[in-house]
């Protein structure tokens, strides 16, 4: 820093959404367009690991390098639970090895639909189980059958416990705050992007009555179309259109909807009305996207 006269930022060697490069050859290939130079070494990387992200207050946003694979304590009551492998969802994935009164949470992996990330994930599963001499007696997986993590669980040959996506989120919050296994039920709000709910519904803004073992759906945001399916997560103006069509009469009169009116929205509105590639979801995350779009804060994700 003294030589350059400016700050230096150190980060992992990977493109957004891709796993960090593991070898010199991969780094030279993957990062050629963004790196001005390479400082190479002959020491092999045994385990990929992204940067950890921690607030100045100490709040953990992404637990990875420097913290993994240290075990975390589980709340009272978990000591007699059999060794369980918890696989997580496909997006922003982590897995956990739960045994006795401790859980080992893996590093952040990202999106398992990327073949490179899934390969890294499977390698880390094997390595972590070997390090901790961990033999699971059961597997916990998301309700979504299309997730690669769920498919891996079903193919493992072990007993599989399926857990609703947002039940898992709330259970993690309970454990983080040391809520005992038999501590009773809580009323919780799950404000999320999208996860599989009951009867195949897409949830994301739900009020639930929850214990570790049970989950009852009390209510939630009204389900709104996601025009274009997955595209709605990357192009927030689509969510704004869906919200306006559902709840805002004469929405074209508002200047805040200009980002929608500049698009070919009538065709998309027709697709929504006919239910073409427009699944419905009670997603708080997509509602946030729509509001951000009205503020000109988020035209593209």
Rosetta blueprint (number, residue, H / E / L):
1 X L
2 X L
3 X L
4 X L
5 X L
6 X L
7 X L
8 X L
9 X L
10 X L
11 X L
12 X L
13 X L
14 X L
15 X L
16 X L
17 X L
18 X L
19 X L
20 X L
21 X L
22 X L
23 X L
24 X H
25 X H
26 X H
27 X H
28 X H
29 X H
30 X H
31 X L
32 X L
33 X L
34 X L
35 X L
36 X L
37 X L
38 X L
39 X L
40 X L
41 X L
42 X L
43 X L
44 X L
45 X L
46 X L
47 X L
48 X L
49 X L
50 X L
51 X L
52 X L
53 X E
54 X E
55 X L
56 X L
57 X L
58 X L
59 X L
60 X E
61 X E
62 X E
63 X L
64 X L
65 X L
66 X L
67 X L
68 X L
69 X L
70 X L
71 X E
72 X E
73 X E
74 X L
75 X L
76 X L
77 X L
78 X L
79 X L
80 X L
81 X L
82 X L
83 X L
84 X E
85 X E
86 X E
87 X L
88 X L
89 X L
90 X L
91 X L
92 X L
93 X E
94 X L
95 X L
96 X E
97 X E
98 X E
99 X E
100 X L
101 X L
102 X E
103 X E
104 X E
105 X E
106 X L
107 X L
108 X L
109 X L
110 X E
111 X L
112 X L
113 X L
114 X L
115 X H
116 X H
117 X H
118 X H
119 X H
120 X H
121 X H
122 X H
123 X H
124 X H
125 X H
126 X H
127 X H
128 X H
129 X H
130 X H
131 X H
132 X L
133 X L
134 X L
135 X L
136 X L
137 X L
138 X E
139 X E
140 X E
141 X E
142 X E
143 X L
144 X L
145 X L
146 X L
147 X L
148 X H
149 X H
150 X H
151 X H
152 X H
153 X H
154 X H
155 X H
156 X L
157 X L
158 X L
159 X E
160 X E
161 X E
162 X E
163 X E
164 X L
165 X H
166 X H
167 X H
168 X H
169 X H
170 X H
171 X H
172 X H
173 X H
174 X H
175 X H
176 X H
177 X L
178 X L
179 X L
180 X L
181 X L
182 X L
183 X L
184 X L
185 X L
186 X E
187 X E
188 X E
189 X E
190 X E
191 X E
192 X E
193 X E
194 X E
195 X E
196 X E
197 X L
198 X H
199 X H
200 X H
201 X L
202 X E
203 X E
204 X E
205 X E
206 X E
207 X E
208 X E
209 X E
210 X E
211 X L
212 X L
213 X L
214 X L
215 X E
216 X E
217 X E
218 X E
219 X E
220 X E
221 X L
222 X L
223 X L
224 X E
225 X E
226 X L
227 X L
228 X L
229 X L
230 X L
231 X H
232 X H
233 X H
234 X H
235 X L
236 X H
237 X H
238 X H
239 X H
240 X H
241 X H
242 X H
243 X H
244 X H
245 X H
246 X H
247 X H
248 X L
249 X L
250 X L
251 X H
252 X H
253 X H
254 X L
255 X H
256 X H
257 X H
258 X H
259 X H
260 X H
261 X H
262 X L
263 X L
264 X L
265 X H
266 X H
267 X H
268 X H
269 X H
270 X H
271 X H
272 X H
273 X H
274 X H
275 X L
276 X L
277 X L
278 X L
279 X L
280 X E
281 X E
282 X E
283 X E
284 X H
285 X H
286 X H
287 X H
288 X H
289 X H
290 X H
291 X H
292 X H
293 X H
294 X H
295 X L
296 X L
297 X L
298 X L
299 X L
300 X L
301 X L
